Amino acid sequence: MDEAPDIDEPDVTHHGEDDDPGSLIGEEIEYDLGPDDDPGIDPGGDEPDDGEEPPPGLRPPVRLAPVLVCLRNEINARWPNRDRASDGWIGDAAHRATKSDHNPDQDNSVNALDVDRDGIDPQLVVRRAIAHPSTQYVIFDRTIWSRTRGFTPSRYTGSNPHTKHLHVSVSHSPALENSSRAWGIDTGVTTTLLKLGDRVLRTGCTGGDVRELQGLANTLGAKPKLTVDGDFGSRTEAWVRDFQKAKKLTVDGVVGPKTMTALRAASKPTPAKPSTPAKPSAPAKPMTKPPAQPRREPGSRTLRQGATGDDVGFVQRFIGARRCGAADGKFGARTEAGVRWYQKMQGLTADGAVGPRTWRKMGVTVRY
């Protein structure tokens, strides 16, 4: 985690924020934040005990709340070449004259962060932010998601439309502003290659094992089908709860050892019933079988438009249906566009071909 910056080197925000959300929430609206299978929203509840405040003489220097340092680090890790022109956290003189989370609170913590929208997926950041227990409200694109309204999107009536950046404010509870809980934005490569059963899965988990779970749920008849995006959200949890109820397990929405055993049992093919032997017939003429196609493992070759195979499907699932379309194992124009987008976000040459450097960025061992 970054060390908290000293007040002498602040990242100043100059955006007029109108940060008092209670007076600036308009009518409820519809707002598309991307895939349906989003992380579940924690509507709040009892906050942890705040503890005693430190004496005034022992107050720490002005700092960005550690939980927001985590958020900023994850955004920077996922999109290292993003635009930072509209970034900021501590308020300028105009902010200090108003009620704003960009101003230091009683423990000198600044509990608001502005993030430039260019070069990131702002809808994904909003989805992760409203799923995090520390978040109080998010403002983006003339819309506010506030914990006081259950994070239902509502029209933001403040003077700054927040179309060039998004604003995240977190709770002033010491336990929540100092939380080190991940935001789920920098999924990293370590979870991508996890297999189903390698760990306990719950809301907020991401990775290849979650994709396997979602695919298995669809095979077992999930209705409506889940989006296979590797993101354990509210719809995935709802399906797990339904499955646990049907199997008479503890209904907690968590895929632990018992639920995993039941999933494996449910996915085993039903053995065929023995049938009456058929009468012998004339032996059929031997047929020449076509040669079996080799199974293409991720990292075994360079992929470009026109390629087909399991490794192409891996790339499509890794980058996601939103950028590559359905994971059909066919490297077409849309997959190439998705690869170019991913390479640009990772600081690679955006040539649309999945070569050794791109494989390694995906956490795949190169075998050629």
N, C-alpha and C positions, 0 to 999 in steps of 0.2 A: 504494500500500500504506500502511496506517496506520503511523505511527511507533510504535515499541515503547513501551508505557506505562511510566512510571517507577514504582518500587516504592511511592512515596508515594500513588499513586492506583490501587491494584490492584482488579481485578474478582475479589473473593474468593468462592471456592466453599465452601459449608458442608455439602455432601453427604458423608456417610461413604461412601468409595469402595471400600475393600477392594481396592486397586489391584494387588496382586500376582497377575497372571493365571495364573501357572504353578501356583499352589496352589488356584485357585478355579474350574477348568474341570471341569465334570461330563461326563455322557454326551453323545454327539452326538445332535442332535435335528433335526427338519425345521422350517424357518422360511421363510415366504413373504415375499420382499422385493419383490414386485410383478412387472412384466413379465419374461418369460423372457429377453429379449435384453438382458442386463445387460452393463456393461463387463467386460472380461476381468480376472481377478485376477492380480496379479503376486505369485507366491509367495515372492519374495525372491531371494537370490543374494548375490554378493559386494557389499558396500557400498563406496562410494567411500572413498578414503584420507581419514582424519579430519584429518590434518595435526597440527601441534604445538599443544599447549594454550598459551594466552597466560599470561604470568607473573601471579601472584596480584594484584599491584598494578594490572594493566591489565584486570582482569575487568570486563565491561560491567555496567550496572545490571540488576536482575531484569527480565525481559521474557517475554512470551509468544513461543514459537518462531515465527519468521516464517511458516513453512508453515501454522501454525494461524491466524495472522492472516489469511492468504489464505482459509482455510476459513471463518472467521467473516465476512469481508467478502462472500464469495460468498453465504452464507446470508442475510445482511442485505439484499443487493441483490435476491435472488429473493423474499424474504418480508419487506418493510420494516415491516409492521405486526404481526409475530409477537410472542408473549409472551417476555419476557426474564427472567422472575422466577427461573427456575432456572439461568440462565447463570452461568458462573464459570470461572476458570482457576487462580489462585494459591490454595494451600491455606490454611485457617484454622489455629488452634493445634492442633486435633485432628489435622489432616493432618501437621503438622510433626513429630509424635511417631511417625509411621509411615513405612513405605516407600511412597512415592506419587509418581507423575509430576506431581502438583500442586505438589510441592516443587521449588525451583530446583536444577538439576544443577551440575556442576563449572564450566560456563561461564555460570551464572546464567540459564539458559534453563528455562522451565516448559513441559513437553512434553505437557500434557493440557488438554483443553477440554471443558467441559460446555455443552450447548445444550438449552434448554427445548423440549419436544416440541410444545407448542401453537402452532398457526399455521404449521407447516411440514409437509413430507412426510418424516417421520423415516425411512421405509424407503428413500426415494431417497437421503437423506444417508448412510445405512449403505452402500448399494450403491456410491456414489461413494468413500466412505472406504476400503472394503476393496479398491478398485481402484487406490488411490493408492500409489505405491512408498514413501512416507514412513510410512505407517500401520503400527503394531505391533499394536494391537488396538482393537476397538470393543465397548462394552457398552451394551445397550439391551433393555428389556422382558424381564429375567431371562435374557438370552442374551448370549454372548460370541463374537466372531469374532476369532481370534488368528492372527497370521502363523505362529506355531509349529505350528499345526494346519492350515495351508493355508487359513485363513479358513472352515473348516467350522463351521457354527453349532453351539454346544454350550451345555448348561445352565450358567448362571452361578450359583455357589453362595455368593457373598458375601452379606452381610447387607442391602445396599442393592439392591433389585430393579431400579433404574434404569427405573422406569415413568413418571416425570415428566420425565426428561431423558435424553439420550444422551451417552456419554462417548467421546472419541476420544483415544488416546495415539499419539504418533509416536516414531520412532527418535531416539536421542541422538547419532547420527552428525552432525557439523556440516554435511556436505553435504546430508543429508536434512532436518534440522530447519530449515535455512536455505533450502530449496528454494522457488522461486517458481512451480513447476509448478501449473497450474490444477487444480481439483478437479472441474470439469464440472458444478457445481451452478447457477451463474449463467450459463446458456447465452447470455444477452443476446439482442438482436435482430439483431445483425450477421450471425450465422450462419444465422438463420432464412430469409433470402432468398437464400442462396447456391444456385447451380445446380450440378448434378453436372458435374464437370470443372473447376470454378473453383479447386480446391485438391487437394492430396494428402490422401486419407482413410486413417485408421488407427484402431485401438482407442482409444476415449476421445473421438473427434470427435462433435459433435452439430450438428444443423441441418437445413435443408431439403434440402441436397444428400445427406445421409445417408438422409433419407426417400426421395428419388428412387432411390438405390442399392437400398434395401430393396424398394421397389416393383418395380424392374426385376428384382431377383433372383427375386421371386415370379412375375413374368411369364415368366422364363426357366426356371421349373419348380423353384424351391427347395422341398425337402421335408425336414422340415416347413416350412411357410411362415414367413417372418420376420415379427415384429411390426414394423409400419411406425410407429415412434415417434421416428425421427430420432436414435437413440442407437446409435453404432457399438460394439456389445458383442461378447461371445465368439461368439454364434451368427452374427452378421453376418461376423465375421472368418473363421469356419469355412467359410461359404459362399464367401467371396472366395478362400480357399485352394483349395477344390475347383474353382472356376472356373478359377483360374490353372493348376492341374494339368491340367485337361482341355484347356486351350489351349496347353500346353507353355510356360508362362511361369515366371519365377522365383516360387516359392511362398513368399511372405512375408506374405500377408494384408494388404498395403498396396495401396490403389488409386492407383497412380501413372499416368504418361502411357501406358505400354504396356498396362497392364490396362484403362485407360479406352478406348483404341483398340479393344481386343478386345471390350469391353462394347458399344461403339457398333456394331461390326460384327455382333455376335450379336443385337442388338435390331432391326436393319434388317429390314423385311418381305421375305420371299422373293418374287422376281418370278414372276408367274404364267407357266406354260408356254403357248406359242401353241397355240391350238386350231383345229380345222378350222372354217372359216366356216360358219355355219348358213345354210340356205336362206332367202332373203328371204320375209318374211311380210307380211301386210297391215299397213299402218301402224297403230299403236295410237292410240287417241284421246288427245289431250293431257290430262294430269291436272293439276289445280291443286295445287301444292305448298303445304303450310302454311308460314306465315312462319317463318323461322329465329329461334330464340330468341337474344337477344344474349348474348354471353359476359360473365359478371359477373366483373370483376377485383376482387381484394381492395382495399378502400378506396373503392369506387365508390358505396356507399350504406350506410345504416344497416340492420343485420340484427336481426331479432327473430323470435320463434316463428312458424312458418308460411312463412318464406322458404326458397327453394331456389336452388341454383346452385353454381358453382365457388368463389365467395367463402365460402360456408357450409362447403364442404369444407376450405378453407384454415384457417378458424377451428377446425374439429374436429381437424385434424391438428396445428395449433399447440398447442392445449391438451392434446391427447392422448386416446387411446382410453379410458384409465382413467376420465376425467371425462366425455367426450362420447360414448363409444361409437364404433361404426364410422363412418368418414368417408364418409357416403353423400350429402352435399350437401343434407340435409334438416334444417332447424332445428326440432327437436322439443323436448320437455320436458327430455330428458337433456342436450342441447346447451345449453339455457338454463341448467340447473343448473351445467354446467361453466363457462359464461361468468360466472355470478355468483361462482363460486369464484375464478376468475382475477381478476376485478375486485376482490374483497375482498383477495386477496393483494397486489395492486398499489396499494391505497389509493384505488381509484376507487369511485364510487357503484355499488353492486351491484344494478343494475336488470335484468340479464340481456339487455340489448340492446347490440349492437356498434356504437357510434356513433363519432364522430371521436376522442374521447379514448382509447377502448379500442383503436381501430385504431392510433393513434400509439404506444401502449404496446407493441403487437406489432411496431413498426418498419415499419409500412405507411404509405405516403404517401396522405393523404386527397385524393380527387379530386372531391368534391362539396361 
